Amino acid sequence: MAKDHLPNEVGTSLVGSYSEDCFTAFVLDIAPLPADSKSSPVSFLRGVRGMKEFFEHLTKRFRKRRFYIGEWHSHPFSKPDSSDMDRSTHLRIAQDRATECAEVIMIVFGGDFEQHRHLQVSVHSRERDLVLLNPAD
């Protein structure tokens, strides 16, 4: 999806589940890209159109065993360092009790998506703020 939207940023929600001890998250799929998303070469704002219905269907289909666990987006031709806006948005999601996701995973892909791919993974937690799981290159 990141290559298909070059030179613009793109992203969407992560679908997954957790281990029994809730210490390990499994990213199993991604949500479709909402049609009302906005992107440019240096910014991305995921839309909301159809997301509520997508997750309601997902919850029913998988009997509450797959659900929203975070977001991913791309930083084309750049490092995958999360921006201040990325961090504040994801922390706001973690703090919103309506999302029922106290630990929001954020995956940022950077590079040209062909020869040079870089990845940063972090978790925004209600309790611990930002937890960087692997440093960006």
C-alpha positions in Angstrom: 0.0 0.0 0.0 2.9 2.4 0.8 4.4 1.9 -2.7 1.0 2.3 -4.3 0.6 5.8 -2.8 4.0 7.2 -3.5 5.0 10.0 -3.2 2.4 10.5 -0.5 2.1 9.1 3.0 -0.6 6.5 3.6 -1.7 4.3 6.5 -4.6 2.7 8.3 -5.6 0.8 11.4 -4.0 -2.4 12.6 -6.1 -5.5 13.2 -4.9 -8.1 15.7 -5.1 -10.0 18.9 -3.1 -10.5 22.1 -1.5 -13.6 23.8 -3.3 -15.0 26.8 -1.0 -13.0 29.2 -1.6 -9.8 27.1 2.2 -9.3 26.8 2.4 -10.1 23.1 0.4 -8.5 20.3 -0.2 -10.2 17.0 -0.7 -7.9 14.0 -2.9 -10.0 11.7 -4.3 -7.6 9.1 -4.9 -4.0 8.3 -8.2 -2.2 7.9 -9.1 -0.8 4.5 -8.0 2.7 3.7 -11.0 5.0 4.4 -12.0 7.1 1.4 -12.0 10.3 3.4 -8.3 10.0 4.3 -6.0 12.9 3.4 -2.4 12.6 2.4 0.6 14.5 1.0 4.3 13.8 0.7 4.8 14.9 4.3 1.5 14.2 6.1 -1.3 11.7 6.5 -4.6 11.9 8.2 -6.5 8.6 8.3 -10.2 9.1 7.6 -13.1 7.5 9.5 -15.6 6.7 6.8 -16.6 3.1 7.1 -14.3 2.3 10.0 -17.0 1.8 12.6 -18.8 -0.7 10.4 -15.5 -2.4 9.5 -14.7 -3.0 13.2 -18.3 -4.0 14.1 -18.2 -6.6 11.3 -14.7 -7.8 12.4 -15.8 -8.2 16.0 -18.8 -10.2 15.0 -17.0 -12.3 12.4 -14.1 -13.3 14.7 -16.2 -13.4 17.9 -14.2 -10.6 19.6 -10.9 -12.4 18.9 -9.6 -9.8 16.4 -9.9 -6.1 17.0 -8.2 -2.7 16.7 -4.7 -2.6 18.1 -3.1 0.5 16.6 -2.1 2.3 13.4 0.5 2.2 10.7 1.6 4.8 8.2 4.4 5.6 5.8 7.1 8.2 5.6 8.2 8.0 1.9 11.9 8.7 1.2 12.5 9.5 4.8 13.4 7.9 8.1 10.5 6.3 10.0 10.9 8.6 13.0 7.5 9.4 14.6 6.7 13.1 14.5 5.3 15.1 17.4 1.9 14.9 15.7 2.2 11.1 15.4 3.0 10.7 19.0 0.3 13.1 20.3 -2.4 11.4 18.0 -1.5 7.9 19.2 -1.3 8.9 22.9 -4.8 10.6 22.5 -6.1 7.3 21.1 -4.6 5.3 24.0 -6.2 7.8 26.5 -9.6 7.6 24.8 -11.5 4.9 26.8 -14.0 4.6 23.9 -11.3 2.9 21.8 -10.8 0.1 24.4 -7.2 0.1 23.4 -4.9 1.2 26.3 -1.8 0.1 24.5 -1.8 1.6 20.9 0.8 0.1 18.6 2.3 2.5 16.0 4.3 1.2 13.1 6.0 3.8 10.8 7.6 2.6 7.5 10.3 4.8 5.9 12.6 4.6 2.9 11.9 4.1 -0.7 9.9 0.9 -0.1 12.0 -1.0 -2.8 15.7 -1.2 -1.8 15.7 0.8 1.4 13.0 -0.1 4.0 13.1 1.1 7.5 10.7 0.5 10.4 10.0 2.0 13.7 7.6 0.3 16.2 6.3 1.9 19.3 3.5 1.6 21.8 1.6 4.4 23.3 0.3 3.4 26.7 -2.2 5.0 29.0 0.0 4.1 31.9 3.6 4.4 30.5 3.3 7.1 27.7 5.6 6.2 24.8 7.5 2.9 24.7 9.9 2.5 21.7 10.2 -1.1 20.8 13.0 -0.8 18.2 15.0 2.2 17.2 14.7 3.7 13.7 17.7 3.3 11.5 
